[in-house]
Amino acid sequence: MLLLGGILGAYLEFKIPGVTWPGVISAICFALFFLGHYLAGLAGWEVVALFILGMVLVLIEILFFAHSTIVFGVVGVFLILASLLWTMVDRYPGQNFFPTGKALAAPLLNMFIAIVGSFIVIALLARYLPRTSIYRRFALMDSNPPGPSLAGEPRHFVTALTLAPGTQGTAITVLRPSGKARFADRIVDVVTEGEFIGPQTPVTVILTDGMRVVVKSAAQA
């Protein structure tokens, strides 16, 4: 249950914008998971370090290399799973470093149940969560920055011919990575290359492809 709670909490932390309690719940579940095995003498601090290193690599993948490589993410996930599996293996003094197949059977079954259960719950959440009032409230709170309403503002569908690379504009919503930006008197749907950009930040068009307009912060252009 702790594994299931930790995985679901991490999923909800990324799924619901502007909310931190799922991440807190996930951290508590994983902390209790490792602490319980540590107090039972089944795991040491090295597995915690392995888990944290895996999480750091996954975050690096998401924040900096989401559109270029998957190496950091794959290695990070492998380290996370290895640390969880290692923690659940019963170890005794004098035992070989590598556990036997019999010793791995129960931990592998527990991990399989937790992962399958997480996928089932995540699939249900992905289907029904966006329909709930709680999700819509947090999504709207995070998507609309303080300031005048965009209602009544002109919306223009643009093509690659009307917004050339190098065109300067201003983000009017959070770009995470998609959102809206103003170019002269036009409000345009834009997307970044994984970069998070706040409202009222100057942006520069770096690529246009039909209806798709890719921008980046003007400070980095």
Phi and psi in degrees as a GROMACS rama.xvg file:
@    title "Ramachandran Plot"
@    xaxis  label "Phi"
@    yaxis  label "Psi"
@TYPE xy
-65.6065  -40.502  LEU-2
-62.3822  -44.6553  LEU-3
-60.9592  -45.007  LEU-4
-63.7418  -38.9792  GLY-5
-65.4984  -43.1021  GLY-6
-67.0831  -44.7253  ILE-7
-66.3332  -39.0304  LEU-8
-62.0664  -41.8511  GLY-9
-63.905  -39.6326  ALA-10
-63.0938  -47.3466  TYR-11
-66.2167  -30.5287  LEU-12
-60.8127  -38.268  GLU-13
-84.6697  -25.1296  PHE-14
-80.3453  -41.9916  LYS-15
-98.4353  111.959  ILE-16
-71.045  144.678  PRO-17
77.016  10.7472  GLY-18
-120.363  135.485  VAL-19
-110.607  -16.4486  THR-20
-64.0328  -32.5446  TRP-21
-62.6656  -37.8761  PRO-22
-65.5926  -37.691  GLY-23
-64.3134  -45.1569  VAL-24
-61.3506  -42.544  ILE-25
-60.7102  -45.3848  SER-26
-62.8867  -40.2937  ALA-27
-64.6827  -43.8371  ILE-28
-61.6773  -46.4562  CYS-29
-67.6557  -36.4895  PHE-30
-63.5821  -43.759  ALA-31
-65.3361  -36.5104  LEU-32
-60.8919  -50.7682  PHE-33
-70.4892  -38.3579  PHE-34
-64.2382  -41.4446  LEU-35
-60.9084  -44.3254  GLY-36
-71.4195  -31.3749  HIS-37
-67.0809  -45.4564  TYR-38
-65.7036  -29.2515  LEU-39
-80.2361  -3.69931  ALA-40
77.4103  17.9936  GLY-41
-96.6157  -9.45833  LEU-42
-152.293  152.917  ALA-43
-113.076  -172.401  GLY-44
-72.4161  -15.2415  TRP-45
-64.8682  -32.8526  GLU-46
-71.5375  -32.8535  VAL-47
-65.3424  -43.3912  VAL-48
-62.0871  -38.8843  ALA-49
-64.3353  -41.959  LEU-50
-64.5928  -45.5901  PHE-51
-63.2457  -41.618  ILE-52
-60.5714  -41.9744  LEU-53
-61.6265  -42.8485  GLY-54
-63.431  -40.9229  MET-55
-61.8826  -42.717  VAL-56
-64.9697  -39.108  LEU-57
-64.2403  -42.7066  VAL-58
-64.4718  -39.4992  LEU-59
-60.6688  -42.1205  ILE-60
-60.5471  -45.5843  GLU-61
-68.3459  -43.0318  ILE-62
-82.304  -31.9151  LEU-63
-121.613  -23.8869  PHE-64
-129.144  28.1765  PHE-65
-62.9778  -27.583  ALA-66
-113.723  13.2956  HIS-67
-126.521  -46.9152  SER-68
-145.092  156.329  THR-69
-115.058  8.85065  ILE-70
-61.2406  -48.9557  VAL-71
-62.0561  -41.7407  PHE-72
-65.3358  -44.3377  GLY-73
-64.2466  -46.4837  VAL-74
-63.8384  -40.8146  VAL-75
-61.9756  -46.2692  GLY-76
-63.0298  -40.8321  VAL-77
-60.9014  -44.3006  PHE-78
-64.9396  -39.2952  LEU-79
-62.6647  -48.9624  ILE-80
-64.479  -39.7807  LEU-81
-63.5855  -41.141  ALA-82
-66.2582  -40.4882  SER-83
-65.4571  -42.6772  LEU-84
-66.8047  -43.7859  LEU-85
-60.1027  -38.9933  TRP-86
-63.403  -35.3085  THR-87
-84.2695  -8.26546  MET-88
-78.618  127.886  VAL-89
-73.1232  123.29  ASP-90
-123.007  143.183  ARG-91
-130.323  155.174  TYR-92
-57.1019  136.623  PRO-93
84.1892  -3.02393  GLY-94
-76.9423  149.954  GLN-95
-60.6173  153.344  ASN-96
-62.0832  -43.7005  PHE-97
-88.7804  123.855  PHE-98
-70.0665  156.725  PRO-99
-78.3911  167.456  THR-100
-60.918  -34.8734  GLY-101
-65.7792  -39.6575  LYS-102
-69.3619  -27.4088  ALA-103
-84.3289  -15.4859  LEU-104
-59.3749  -53.2813  ALA-105
-65.3058  -46.5785  ALA-106
-59.2374  -40.8619  PRO-107
-64.0711  -39.4213  LEU-108
-64.69  -43.7871  LEU-109
-62.0855  -43.0858  ASN-110
-66.8633  -39.9751  MET-111
-60.791  -44.6666  PHE-112
-62.8137  -43.1605  ILE-113
-64.337  -42.6862  ALA-114
-68.6804  -45.7756  ILE-115
-63.428  -43.6023  VAL-116
-60.8122  -38.9336  GLY-117
-64.9197  -43.1445  SER-118
-61.6051  -39.8624  PHE-119
-64.7817  -47.7844  ILE-120
-66.2381  -39.9359  VAL-121
-63.2766  -40.3711  ILE-122
-61.6468  -40.5434  ALA-123
-67.2412  -40.7886  LEU-124
-65.4542  -42.169  LEU-125
-61.9907  -29.4119  ALA-126
-81.8908  -40.8213  ARG-127
-109.122  -22.4148  TYR-128
-60.0431  -44.7982  LEU-129
-61.1325  -16.7132  PRO-130
-85.8345  -11.5653  ARG-131
-80.8103  152.343  THR-132
-68.1934  -32.3547  SER-133
-63.3542  -46.1496  ILE-134
-64.3978  -44.063  TYR-135
-63.8386  -37.4971  ARG-136
-64.2023  -47.7958  ARG-137
-67.6862  -37.9553  PHE-138
-64.1194  -42.3615  ALA-139
-69.6523  -38.8641  LEU-140
-61.3348  -37.6608  MET-141
-82.4652  -27.8286  ASP-142
-82.798  -29.5285  SER-143
-101.623  110.344  ASN-144
-74.6098  160.058  PRO-145
-60.7746  145.905  PRO-146
133.183  -171.3  GLY-147
-62.0012  148.454  PRO-148
-69.6081  150.011  SER-149
-84.4373  -4.77396  LEU-150
-62.3625  131.923  ALA-151
90.3466  -12.0795  GLY-152
-71.9044  144.663  GLU-153
-67.1449  133.188  PRO-154
-109.785  130.643  ARG-155
-125.43  133.75  HIS-156
-88.4755  121.419  PHE-157
-113.982  160.711  VAL-158
-120.084  175.497  THR-159
-62.0108  -21.614  ALA-160
-78.4145  -23.7501  LEU-161
-95.1369  -19.9384  THR-162
-126.661  95.3758  LEU-163
-80.7602  153.574  ALA-164
-54.2071  136.17  PRO-165
100.672  -11.7594  GLY-166
-63.8313  133.759  THR-167
-94.862  142.988  GLN-168
-154.404  -169.315  GLY-169
-136.824  130.401  THR-170
-68.5229  132.314  ALA-171
-111.925  -6.02632  ILE-172
-133.851  170.607  THR-173
-65.7649  131.017  VAL-174
-100.288  106.243  LEU-175
-143.073  67.3454  ARG-176
-89.4508  -5.46819  PRO-177
-100.028  159.038  SER-178
174.407  -151.997  GLY-179
-127.568  146.57  LYS-180
-137.622  154.019  ALA-181
-105.139  129.258  ARG-182
-122.949  107.357  PHE-183
59.4623  -117.467  ALA-184
-101.848  16.666  ASP-185
-115.661  138.511  ARG-186
-103.757  124.516  ILE-187
-126.385  141.05  VAL-188
-75.0853  125.472  ASP-189
-131.351  170.09  VAL-190
-145.561  148.579  VAL-191
-102.379  175.123  THR-192
-90.2528  43.6404  GLU-193
97.7011  -7.20874  GLY-194
-77.1537  141.231  GLU-195
-95.1639  122.364  PHE-196
-126.174  131.01  ILE-197
-82.3864  165.67  GLY-198
-65.1057  154.316  PRO-199
66.2892  20.0378  GLN-200
-96.9117  129.101  THR-201
-61.4444  136.231  PRO-202
-129.853  160.267  VAL-203
-129.405  135.114  THR-204
-71.8241  127.882  VAL-205
-113.522  -15.8545  ILE-206
-161.201  137.053  LEU-207
-129.122  138.411  THR-208
-145.654  88.0269  ASP-209
66.3917  -117.138  GLY-210
-85.7178  -6.04071  MET-211
-94.2167  122.965  ARG-212
-120.582  116.676  VAL-213
-102.048  131.017  VAL-214
-128.514  167.913  VAL-215
-145.136  164.827  LYS-216
-58.6499  134.541  SER-217
-62.3935  -25.5011  ALA-218
-68.6068  -22.9856  ALA-219
-103.841  -3.16146  GLN-220
